[in-house]
Amino acid sequence: MIKYIRNSHIEINDGNLMFIITYDKNNVPTNLKENHGIGTQSIISFCKSNKLTLDYDITENYFTLSILF
Protein backbone atom coordinates (compact mmCIF):
# COMPACT_ATOMS: atom_id res chain seq x y z
CA MET A 1 0.00 0.00 0.00
CA ILE A 2 1.29 3.48 -0.86
CA LYS A 3 0.28 6.48 1.24
CA TYR A 4 0.91 10.11 0.37
CA ILE A 5 0.86 12.47 3.33
CA ARG A 6 0.87 16.27 2.80
CA ASN A 7 2.89 15.99 -0.45
CA SER A 8 6.08 15.77 1.60
CA HIS A 9 6.11 12.13 2.62
CA ILE A 10 5.65 8.83 0.79
CA GLU A 11 5.14 5.64 2.75
CA ILE A 12 5.14 2.22 1.11
CA ASN A 13 4.05 -0.84 3.10
CA ASP A 14 4.19 -4.55 2.32
CA GLY A 15 2.77 -6.91 4.89
CA ASN A 16 3.02 -10.10 2.82
CA LEU A 17 6.74 -10.82 2.93
CA MET A 18 7.43 -14.42 1.99
CA PHE A 19 11.15 -14.28 2.79
CA ILE A 20 13.42 -13.09 5.56
CA ILE A 21 14.80 -9.55 5.30
CA THR A 22 17.87 -8.48 7.24
CA TYR A 23 20.11 -5.41 7.15
CA ASP A 24 23.53 -5.51 5.45
CA LYS A 25 26.72 -3.78 6.68
CA ASN A 26 25.46 -0.45 5.24
CA ASN A 27 22.13 -0.78 7.09
CA VAL A 28 20.26 -1.52 3.84
CA PRO A 29 17.45 -4.12 3.84
CA THR A 30 18.46 -7.27 1.99
CA ASN A 31 17.75 -10.98 1.76
CA LEU A 32 19.49 -14.06 0.41
CA LYS A 33 17.67 -14.22 -2.95
CA GLU A 34 20.06 -13.90 -5.89
CA ASN A 35 19.93 -10.53 -7.72
CA HIS A 36 17.43 -9.23 -5.19
CA GLY A 37 17.67 -5.64 -3.93
CA ILE A 38 18.25 -3.83 -7.23
CA GLY A 39 15.11 -1.76 -6.63
CA THR A 40 16.32 -0.89 -3.15
CA GLN A 41 19.66 0.26 -4.51
CA SER A 42 17.85 2.42 -7.10
CA ILE A 43 15.69 4.05 -4.41
CA ILE A 44 18.76 4.74 -2.25
CA SER A 45 20.58 6.30 -5.23
CA PHE A 46 17.55 8.44 -6.11
CA CYS A 47 17.21 9.69 -2.51
CA LYS A 48 20.92 10.47 -2.22
CA SER A 49 21.04 12.38 -5.52
CA ASN A 50 17.94 14.40 -4.57
CA LYS A 51 18.94 14.91 -0.92
CA LEU A 52 15.85 13.14 0.41
CA THR A 53 15.51 11.30 3.71
CA LEU A 54 14.93 7.57 3.41
CA ASP A 55 13.89 5.25 6.24
CA TYR A 56 13.22 1.50 6.34
CA ASP A 57 11.42 -0.41 9.05
CA ILE A 58 10.97 -4.15 9.27
CA THR A 59 8.68 -5.55 11.95
CA GLU A 60 7.91 -9.27 11.71
CA ASN A 61 6.59 -9.75 8.13
CA TYR A 62 5.76 -6.07 7.63
CA PHE A 63 8.13 -3.87 5.61
CA THR A 64 7.76 -0.07 5.50
CA LEU A 65 9.78 2.32 3.36
CA SER A 66 9.37 6.06 3.97
CA ILE A 67 10.75 8.92 1.87
CA LEU A 68 10.65 12.46 3.21
CA PHE A 69 10.82 15.34 0.71
C-alpha positions in Angstrom: 0.0 0.0 0.0 1.3 3.5 -0.9 0.3 6.5 1.2 0.9 10.1 0.4 0.9 12.5 3.3 0.9 16.3 2.8 2.9 16.0 -0.5 6.1 15.8 1.6 6.1 12.1 2.6 5.6 8.8 0.8 5.1 5.6 2.8 5.1 2.2 1.1 4.1 -0.8 3.1 4.2 -4.5 2.3 2.8 -6.9 4.9 3.0 -10.1 2.8 6.7 -10.8 2.9 7.4 -14.4 2.0 11.1 -14.3 2.8 13.4 -13.1 5.6 14.8 -9.6 5.3 17.9 -8.5 7.2 20.1 -5.4 7.1 23.5 -5.5 5.5 26.7 -3.8 6.7 25.5 -0.4 5.2 22.1 -0.8 7.1 20.3 -1.5 3.8 17.4 -4.1 3.8 18.5 -7.3 2.0 17.7 -11.0 1.8 19.5 -14.1 0.4 17.7 -14.2 -2.9 20.1 -13.9 -5.9 19.9 -10.5 -7.7 17.4 -9.2 -5.2 17.7 -5.6 -3.9 18.2 -3.8 -7.2 15.1 -1.8 -6.6 16.3 -0.9 -3.1 19.7 0.3 -4.5 17.9 2.4 -7.1 15.7 4.0 -4.4 18.8 4.7 -2.3 20.6 6.3 -5.2 17.6 8.4 -6.1 17.2 9.7 -2.5 20.9 10.5 -2.2 21.0 12.4 -5.5 17.9 14.4 -4.6 18.9 14.9 -0.9 15.8 13.1 0.4 15.5 11.3 3.7 14.9 7.6 3.4 13.9 5.2 6.2 13.2 1.5 6.3 11.4 -0.4 9.0 11.0 -4.2 9.3 8.7 -5.5 11.9 7.9 -9.3 11.7 6.6 -9.8 8.1 5.8 -6.1 7.6 8.1 -3.9 5.6 7.8 -0.1 5.5 9.8 2.3 3.4 9.4 6.1 4.0 10.7 8.9 1.9 10.6 12.5 3.2 10.8 15.3 0.7 
